[in-house]
Amino acid sequence: MTIDDRPAGTTWTFAEEDYRYGTGPLRLRIDRVLAGAPTSHDNDLWYDVEGLEVSDRGQVIGHRRATVRASRLPTMRRGASSPGS
């Protein structure tokens, strides 16, 4: 699966209640959505995602894997290849 047609390097910001586990907002440049095994929590679907965590000043913190509420993820499309898949 790939993220919608936004330019490479788009940073997504997730509120603390929309990802597990951490405190404060999560800023992530999503590389992959691991859509094969969503989990259910709080009456919603959640997906593991991988990408680069970015500070509020745009500095790369490092690679991050997080579980994000499906309803907060950008639109995904099937069938296109993405890096690492």
C-alpha positions as CSV (number, residue, x, y, z in Angstrom):
1,M,0.0,0.0,0.0
2,T,1.2,3.5,-0.6
3,I,0.2,6.8,0.9
4,D,-1.9,9.1,-1.3
5,D,-0.3,11.4,-3.9
6,R,1.3,13.8,-1.5
7,P,4.9,14.7,-2.2
8,A,7.7,12.5,-0.7
9,G,8.7,13.8,2.7
10,T,5.2,14.9,3.8
11,T,5.1,15.0,7.6
12,W,1.9,13.8,9.2
13,T,1.0,14.9,12.7
14,F,-0.9,12.6,15.0
15,A,-2.5,13.7,18.3
16,E,-1.5,11.7,21.4
17,E,-4.9,9.9,21.4
18,D,-4.5,8.8,17.8
19,Y,-1.3,6.8,18.2
20,R,0.1,4.2,20.7
21,Y,2.4,4.6,22.7
22,G,3.8,8.0,23.5
23,T,3.1,11.5,24.9
24,G,2.4,14.6,22.9
25,P,1.9,14.8,19.2
26,L,3.8,12.4,16.9
27,R,5.2,13.9,13.7
28,L,6.0,11.2,11.2
29,R,7.1,10.9,7.6
30,I,5.3,7.7,6.8
31,D,7.2,5.2,4.6
32,R,5.0,2.1,5.1
33,V,1.6,1.2,6.5
34,L,1.7,-2.5,7.6
35,A,-1.9,-3.2,6.6
36,G,-1.7,-7.0,6.9
37,A,-2.7,-7.2,10.6
38,P,-4.8,-4.3,11.9
39,T,-5.7,-4.4,15.6
40,S,-8.9,-3.3,17.3
41,H,-8.9,-1.0,20.2
42,D,-11.3,1.7,21.5
43,N,-13.8,0.5,18.9
44,D,-11.5,1.5,16.1
45,L,-9.0,-0.2,13.8
46,W,-5.3,0.6,14.3
47,Y,-2.4,0.0,11.9
48,D,1.3,-0.3,12.5
49,V,3.2,2.3,10.4
50,E,6.9,2.9,9.8
51,G,8.7,6.1,9.0
52,L,10.9,8.9,10.3
53,E,10.0,10.8,13.4
54,V,10.5,14.5,13.0
55,S,10.7,17.2,15.6
56,D,8.4,20.2,15.6
57,R,11.3,22.1,14.0
58,G,11.7,19.6,11.2
59,Q,14.8,17.8,12.5
60,V,14.8,14.0,11.9
61,I,14.8,12.2,15.2
62,G,15.1,8.7,13.7
63,H,13.3,5.7,12.5
64,R,10.0,5.0,14.3
65,R,7.3,2.3,14.2
66,A,4.0,3.3,15.8
67,T,0.4,2.1,15.9
68,V,-1.9,4.7,14.5
69,R,-5.7,5.0,14.5
70,A,-6.9,4.0,11.0
71,S,-9.3,6.9,10.7
72,R,-6.3,9.3,11.1
73,L,-4.2,7.8,8.4
74,P,-3.9,9.4,5.0
75,T,-5.8,7.7,2.2
76,M,-4.1,4.5,1.0
77,R,-4.3,2.8,-2.3
78,R,-3.6,-0.8,-3.1
79,G,-1.6,-2.3,-5.9
80,A,1.2,0.2,-6.1
81,S,4.6,-0.7,-4.8
82,S,6.1,1.3,-2.0
83,P,9.6,1.4,-0.6
84,G,10.4,-1.6,1.4
85,S,7.4,-3.6,0.4
